[in-house]
Amino acid sequence: MSDFILTLNAGSSSVKFALFEQSGGDRAVAAGQVDGIGTRPRLIVDGSLSERPDIRDHADALAAVVSALDTRSTSARIVAVGHRVVHGGLKFSDPVRLDNGIVEELEQLAPLAPLHQPHNLKGITVARRLFPRALQVACFDTAFHRAQPWVNDTFALPRHFYEEGVRRYGFHGLSYEYVSTELARIAPHHAAGRLVIAHLGNGASMCALRARQSVASSMGFSALDGLPMGTRTGQLDPGVLLYLLRERHMGADEIEDLLYRKSGLLGLSGLSSDMRALEAAGTPEAQQAIDYFVFRVRRELGAMTAILSGLDALAFAGGIGENASRIRERICQGFEWLGIELDETRNRLGAGVISSDRSRVRVFIVKTSEETMIARHVRRLIANA
């Protein structure tokens, strides 16, 4: 009987999972997801897809995952489950063993991440029931940014709001931690210098790092701020919210739905939240949505370079960052003055290093793995028990 770690990332309509040997390396022995929960559920394990109309909720989804893993390996014993939890608030700056008290504390943070936290907690509830003897560990997206400087941690509001927790938390921390760790392995000099990581996907953000420590993040109090995303607005003048409240008489729930689910690339294009669909569409609205996305990434890159007083390396990660060569090219165009020069062939092929040999700033593509980072954290807790 072999001991395994299961990692879970429970979203609103999906559950992503990966299975790692406790004593093994970073390579998952199985991985996949259940998506379409509530609409047209499908189970995908290592690329093999099956329609699963019997999956009605997250409990059914996790049960289907466990059954699929049992079928593949009857000798697998899950001794720990690592959960991606988006918001850790002020208290949780490191992975933590879950118990009833901590789960209750995490429930109090749900209003700060309404698109993610409630579903993360559903995954925890079901996993604790399915694996009552397993170690349950929460790993937080906000933790990576908790040591950032005060000037990037605060808003210019009366100070009591800051003390009450109205701060810039930053997100995608597990991805940034993984990417910076990988760069430390393959390019230690650049990882230790002035680095910007662009995590570009359906959720998108950027992080400035110095000596592998977060010093600025494009995301703030919530996962809405910064770059435009698949369905989220990104940066928005708060005066717009006052206008929607007063002049359009929109309620809080209606505004939340607008900002989280109907805006971003979807709202701008009127077509899709998927960058691949927008690049293929060729409509003026789709092109404008792409133009705005690129513009905001370029603007954030300039701002983060100023914060770092220069730039040694830029790393692309996430679905768009790893796969959209034309988007990467457009983001980097015009930054020759900063020392960025792409190699056209390397970029088109998606090489690990896509900058030219003459480029003063080295540009990388790093395939991120939040699951691997979670498994590493869980192993560390087990070893220190």
Salt bridges, closest charged atoms under 4 A:
ASP3 OD1 - ARG77 NH2 2.63
ASP26 OD2 - ARG376 NH2 2.52
ASP35 OD2 - ARG42 NH2 2.81
ASP46 OD2 - ARG72 NH1 3.04
GLU51 OE1 - ARG40 NE 3.45
ASP54 OD2 - ARG52 NH2 2.78
ASP60 OD2 - ARG56 NE 2.84
GLU105 OE2 - LYS91 NZ 3.07
ASP141 OD2 - ARG84 NH2 2.53
ASP153 OD1 - ARG146 NH1 3.40
ASP153 OD2 - ARG167 NH1 3.72
GLU164 OE2 - HIS160 ND1 3.03
GLU177 OE1 - HIS377 NE2 2.97
GLU182 OE1 - ARG185 NH2 2.81
GLU182 OE2 - ARG376 NH2 3.70
ASP225 OD2 - ARG168 NH1 3.21
ASP257 OD1 - ARG261 NH1 3.64
ASP257 OD2 - LYS262 NZ 3.06
ASP274 OD2 - ARG276 NH2 2.78
ASP291 OD1 - ARG330 NH2 2.79
ASP312 OD1 - ARG194 NH2 3.01
GLU322 OE1 - LYS367 NZ 3.84
GLU329 OE2 - ARG326 NH1 3.28
GLU341 OE2 - ARG358 NH2 2.50
ASP343 OD2 - ARG346 NE 3.90
ASP357 OD1 - ARG346 NH2 2.88
